[in-house]
Amino acid sequence: MLATARWLEATATDNALELLNVFMANELVGRAERNAAKAVVKRASGQARHARPFEGDRPPLAFR
């Protein structure tokens, strides 16, 4: 009976630590994804600010 209780306690502890690991990894990955998305938006807005507007019937990358 004591051996079963110790085994159950060890298994419960292992499961709790594994669950905590999954939660922490999920939070860190989510935070990294949000930061990456913000960086992409910031970079794209900076590029759009420096882009040349389309002029008439010329393609935007035409040489002058």
C-alpha positions as CSV (number, residue, x, y, z in Angstrom):
1,M,0.0,0.0,0.0
2,L,2.8,2.4,0.9
3,A,4.6,1.6,-2.4
4,T,1.5,2.4,-4.4
5,A,1.0,5.7,-2.6
6,R,4.6,6.7,-3.2
7,W,4.3,5.7,-6.9
8,L,1.1,7.7,-7.3
9,E,2.8,10.7,-5.6
10,A,5.8,10.5,-7.9
11,T,3.6,10.2,-11.0
12,A,1.4,13.1,-9.9
13,T,4.5,15.2,-9.4
14,D,5.9,14.3,-12.8
15,N,2.6,15.1,-14.5
16,A,2.3,18.4,-12.7
17,L,5.8,19.4,-13.7
18,E,5.2,18.3,-17.3
19,L,2.0,20.3,-17.4
20,L,3.8,23.4,-16.0
21,N,6.5,22.9,-18.7
22,V,3.8,22.8,-21.5
23,F,2.1,26.0,-20.1
24,M,5.4,27.9,-19.9
25,A,6.4,26.8,-23.4
26,N,3.0,27.8,-24.7
27,E,3.2,31.2,-23.1
28,L,6.8,31.8,-24.4
29,V,6.0,30.7,-27.9
30,G,2.8,32.9,-27.9
31,R,4.8,35.9,-26.7
32,A,7.5,35.3,-29.3
33,E,4.8,35.1,-32.0
34,R,3.2,38.3,-30.9
35,N,6.5,40.1,-30.8
36,A,7.4,38.8,-34.3
37,A,4.1,39.9,-35.7
38,K,4.6,43.4,-34.2
39,A,8.1,43.6,-35.7
40,V,6.7,42.6,-39.1
41,V,4.0,45.3,-38.9
42,K,6.5,47.9,-37.7
43,R,9.0,47.0,-40.5
44,A,6.2,47.0,-43.2
45,S,4.9,50.4,-42.1
46,G,8.4,51.8,-42.3
47,Q,8.8,50.4,-45.8
48,A,5.4,51.8,-46.9
49,R,6.4,55.2,-45.7
50,H,9.5,55.2,-48.0
51,A,7.8,53.6,-51.0
52,R,7.4,55.7,-54.1
53,P,3.7,56.2,-55.1
54,F,2.5,54.8,-58.4
55,E,2.7,57.4,-61.2
56,G,0.3,57.2,-64.1
57,D,0.4,54.2,-66.5
58,R,4.1,53.3,-65.7
59,P,4.8,50.2,-63.7
60,P,6.0,51.1,-60.2
61,L,9.5,49.7,-60.8
62,A,10.1,51.3,-64.2
63,F,13.5,53.0,-64.8
64,R,13.4,56.6,-65.8
